[in-house]
């Protein structure tokens, strides 16, 4: 998996795009509803909201958003032998799913991409 990203994009990936939840809109609120309030997956779901913004109407841009989530997950966790982010068949999330490995972080990020409206 080869990803081409500029340094400016990588720096932006370490923080949320919006300073407050109000500015994040309905996508941030949907992430808060999807996970328990103390769960770190809320943050990664909101990162997915930021990544998915403006990428919903074009299938190619949606694929780019998915690849950015893969890059985000693989750069934060070392992939185990059993983990293959290109073949995650079950991307369902649940309220107590913690982002304690690359696959769960990828699922949380994709949840934010799916919740973005446009």
Secondary structure, DSSP 8 states (H G I E B T S, - for coil): ------HHHHHHTTS-SSSSHHHHHHHHHHHHHHS-TT-THHHHHHHHHHHHTT-SS-HHHHHHHHHHHHHHHHHHS---TT--GGG-------TT----SHHHHHHHHHHHHHH---
